[in-house]
Amino acid sequence: MRVVLLLLASLVVGTALPFVREPYWWVREPYWWVRVFDFPRLQIAVLGLVVLGLYLWHVRRERGYYRRKYDAVVLALLVAALGVQAWRIAPYTPVYPVQSVRADAPEPGRSFRLVVSNVLMENRYGQRWLREIRAAEPDLVVMLEPDAWWIEQAQPLRRELPHALEHPLDNTYGIALYSRFPLLDVEVREVVEDSIPSIWGAFRLPAGDVVHFAFVHPRPPRPGSDTDERDAELVLVARSVENHDGPLLVAGDLNDVAWSYTTTLFQETSGLLDPRVGRGFYSTYHAAYPFLRWPLDYVFHSEHLALVEMRRLGRAQSDHFPILAELALAPEAPAAQDAPDAEPADREAAREILDEARD
C-alpha cells in the first residue's frame, strides 16, 4: 500500500507542477525539472488509472468512518489529477473538433508535401533514412541535427529536390532544407542563441503561390539546461509571424509537447493552426520506446492552407520518427478554420517570458 500511496503522491505533484507560473525560492517556472512534467501527460494518466484501480481494490472493505473520509480525500485528489491530464490531452484526440480542415481536392500546383525529420546526429543509418524519406515522395524535407556526414548522406535527395540550404553543426543543432520548389530569400537565423540556428524564407509553388516558412529547433528542457531560451525562441518566432497575411508554415522539432503552456501560447500569439488538433497525437519521440512517446515534431500553418494528409513515417534508427504533412492552398479555408487568437493576458505572459530570458 505504501508503494501505491507514493505513486499516487507523485502523480498528483507531477500534475500540479507544470501549473507553477510565479518564481519562488524553491522553484522557478522555467526550471527543467518543473517543465519536464508537461511531457508525459498520457503516461501519467495511464499510470493514474492503474493506481486508481489498485487503491479502490485496497479500500473496498469497510474500515470505519475516519478511514473512509481519508480514502475519499485521497481518491478525490487522484480523480482530479486524472481529470487535469484528460483535459490537457483531449484536444489531440478525435473527440475534439479539428483545427485544420481537410482539402479533399487540392488544385493542381497548389499543394506540397513536407517532411520534418530529426535524424539524430550520431545515427549512422543514412541509407535507411534516405529510403524512408524518398518513399514519402516529399516536395520539401527539413533535416534536423545534421553534421557534415549527414549532409553527405543527403546529397542524393538533390536530384529530386535541387533547391537547398545546408547548415551542418557538430552540436546536434545543425539544420538543412531540401526543396523541389525554388526558394526565395532563404537564410539562416540565430533567433536567441548563436549555436541554435533556424531557417527562414519562402518557396514558390508551380501555380505561382508563395508560401513563407520558419523551420526551427530550440533547446529541450533537461538537466543543466532550463527552458528560458526555448520558451523565448518560441515566443519570438510567434511574434515574427503573427502579422503575416499570406500562406505561412512554422515547422520543426520544438522540443515541447503539443499540450504544454508554451506551445499553446505560441499558437495563440502566432495565430497558426495545428493539424493534430482533433486528429491524434502523432507522437514522434522516443521512437525506440513505445510507452515513452510524445509529440515533439510539428507542422503549424496559417489559415490559408488546409490539410490533405498527415502521418508519421517509419523509423530510420533515429530517436524521432519523421512526420509528413501535405498541405494545399484552399480559397475556402480561412472561412472554415478558427485560428487561435491571443488575449491580453497571453501577450503579457509572452512579454514576461522574453524578460526572463533576457535576465
N, C-alpha and C positions, 0 to 999 in steps of 0.2 A: 504493500500500500504506500510506503514511503516513496518508492520509485514513481508511482502514479502521481502522487502529490507534487513531487519535484518536477515531473514533466508538465503537470498542469500549471504550476507556477511559472515555468519557463515559457509556456505558450502564452500566458496572459501578459507577462513582461515583454516578450517578443512582439506581441500585437500592439502594445501601448507605446513602445519606444519610438517608432517612426513618427508619432504624432508630436514629439517634443520639438518645439519650434524656437523657444527662447533659450538663450545661454544661461547656464547655471554653473556654479563652481564644480559640480560633479559631472556635467555633460554639456556639450555644445553641439548644436544640431548637425553641423557637417561632419562630426567625428565618424569615421568609417564604421565603428562598432555599433553606432546607433542606426546608421543608414542601411547597413547590410541586412537588417530585418525587413526592409522593403522587398527584398528579392524573393524569399521562399514562402510567399503567402499561400500558394496552393499546397505546398508541402506541410506548412503549419496547419492548414485546415484539415488535411487528411489525417495527420497525427492527432489533431484535436478530436476528431471523430472517434479514433481508436481509444484515446484516453477517456472520452465521454462514455463509451461503451463499457470500459473496464470499471469506471467509477460507479456507474449505475448498477453493474453486476455486484460490486462490493457493498453497496448501501441498500440492496433490495430487502434486507432483513429489518425488522423493527428494532430500533436501538435507543428509544427514549426521545422525549420532546427536545431537549437541548441539542442532542446529537442531530436530530432532524433539521433543526434550524441551521446548524453548521453546514450540513450537507446542502441545504437549499442555497446558502450563500456561495459555496464553492461551485455548485452547478450553475448558478446564475452568472458567475464570472466566466466560466468556461463557455457557456452558450453565448454570452456577449462577445467573447473573443472570436468564436466561430462566426457570429453574425458580421463582425467587422471584416474578417477575411473574405467572407462571401460577398459583402458589399463592394469591396475593392476590386475583386476579380470578375464580378458579374458582367461588366461591360464587354469583356473579352470572351463571352460565351454566346451561343446562338439565341439565348433568351432575350438578348438586348437588341434594340434597333441598330441597323448598320449606319455608320457614318458615311462611308463611301458607297455610292450607288453603283450598280453594275452597268457597264456598257456592253450590251449584248451584240451589237452590230457596229463596231467601230468603222469609221470612214477610212477608205484607203489612204495610206500615207500619213495618218494622224494618230497612230498608236506606236508604242515602243515597249520592248521587254528589257527590264533592268534586273541584273543580278548583283546582290551585295554579298561579298564573301570575305570573311576574316580567315586567312589561310593558316594562321599560327606560324610565326616566323621560323621556329625550329623544326617544323614539319618538313620532311624531305620527300613527300609523295607527290611531286609536281605533276607527273604524267597522269596519275589518277585524278587529281584535281582538274586538270585540263580536260580530260574526257567528260567529267561530270558537268563542267561549265558548258562545253560545246554541245552536249546533248540537250541542254535547255534552249539552245538557239537564241541567245540574247542579242540585243542591239547595243546594250551598254553593260560593262562589267566594272564594278568598283571593287578593287582588291585592297584589303586592309592587312597591315603587318608585313608587307613585302620587304625583304632585304635585297641585295644585289642578285643573289642566287635565284630568288623568286621572280625577279624581273626577267631574268634569262629564261626561266621556265615558261613565262607567259608570252614570249615572243611569237609563237605560232598563232596566237589569237589575232595578231595584227594583220593576218591575211584576210580575216573576215571583218575585223574591227580596226581599220587602219589609223583612225584618229586617236591619239593617245597623249596622256601626260603621266609621267612616271617619276615618283619621288621616293626612292628606296631609303630606308634607315635601318640601323642596327639596334634600335631601342624598342622594337615592337610597335612603333607608331608610323612606319612607312605607309605610303598610300599611292595608289595608281588608278588611272581611269582609262578604259579602252572603249571606243565608240564606233559604231557603224556610221554615225551621222557626223557632219562637220561640227567642230567645237568652236565656240565664239567667246572671245575674251576670257579664256580659261587661265586660272592662276592658282598657285599655292598660297594659302594664308595661314599664319600662325595667330589664331584669334586671342588666345590667353597666354600660352606658354610657347617659348621658342622651339621646343623639341616636339611639339604636338601639332602637326600640320593638318590642314583640310584643303579640299579642292572646291573652287567656286568658278562659276561660268555659266554657259548655256550651250545648247545644241539645236540644230535646225532640222526639223522633220522633213521628209520628202514633199509633203504638201505645202511647205513653207512656214509652218508654225515654229516659233522659237520657244523652247522650254528652258527656264533658268533652273539652276541647281546649286546646292551646297552639300558636299559629301564630307562627313565628319567622323571623328573617332576620339572622343575625350577620354581622360584617365578614369579608371574604375575606382570605387572605394575599396581599400584593402589595408592591412596593417602597414603603417608608415606612410600612407597616402590617403588623406581625408578627401572630402568631396567638394571643397571650396572651388577648385579650378574647374572640375567637371560641371558643377552647377552654373558657374559663371559663364562657361562656354555655351551651354545650352541657352541661357538667357540672352547672351549677346547674339547668337545665331538667330534666335526667335525675333529679337528686336530688329535685326538686319533685314529680315524678310517680311515683317508684318504688314508693311505698306506697299508691297509689290502687287501690281494689278494685273499680272499675266500668269500663264501656267508656270508652276514652280514645284520643285522637289527639294526635300531635305531627307537624306538617307545616310545610313552607315551603322556602325556599332556604337550605340550611345552609352554603353556600359551602365545602363539604367533600365529598370523594368517598366513596362507599359503603364502599370497602375501606381507608380510612385508619385509623390507630390511634385517632384521637379519635372518629370515628363508631362504630367498634367498641366503644370504651369507653362512649360514650353509650348504645348498645343494651344492653350488659351491666349498666350502672348502672340504667337505666330499666326494663329487662325488657320492652321493646317489640319487636314483630316488624316485619320489613321485607319487604313483598310482592315486592321484587325478587329476593330470595334464591331460587335455583333456577329463575328465570324469564328474567332478562335484565338488561342494563344500564339500559335506558330512559334513555339519555343525553339530557339536556335542554340542555346548554351545550357549545359555542357553536353556535347554530342556523345561522349563516352559513358555517361551515367544517366539512364532514363529517369530515375526518380529525382535527380537534381538538375532539372531543366527549367529555364525561364526565358522569356523573350528579351533579347538584347539588341537584335539587328532589325532596323526599321526602314520603311519607306513611307514618309509623310508626303502629302501632296495638297496642292491648292484646290479650290472648288471648281476650277476649270477642267479638271481631269476626273475621269471615272474609272472604275476597276474592271478590267477584263478577266484577269486571273491572278491569283496569289497562291504560292505553295512553297513549301520547304524542300530543298533539293537533298540529294543523298550525301552522306558524309564522305569526305576525302581525307581522313586521318587528322583533320583539324579538330580543335575543341569546339568549333562553331559549325553548324550547318549553314550552307549558303541559303539565301532567301531570294525567291523570284517574284517580281511584281510586274504584270503587264498592265499598262495604263493607256487611256485614249483621251484625246480632246473630244469633248461632248458638249454641244451647244446647250443642251437641256440640263446639264449637270449643276450649274450654280443654283438654279431654282429648286432643284430636288435635294440638295445637300445642305445640312445645317452646320456651318463652320463654327468651331469654338470661338468664344469671344471673352476677352479679359475684363474683369470687373476692376474697379479702383483698388480693391484690396489685393488683387493679383499683381497689379503694377507696382504697388508698394512692396510686396513680397519680392518681386524681381529686383527692385532697386536695392533692397536690403541684402540680397544675395551678392550683387555686384560690390556693394560696400564691404561686405565680409571678405570677399576675395581680395579687394584692394588692401585691406588691413593686413 
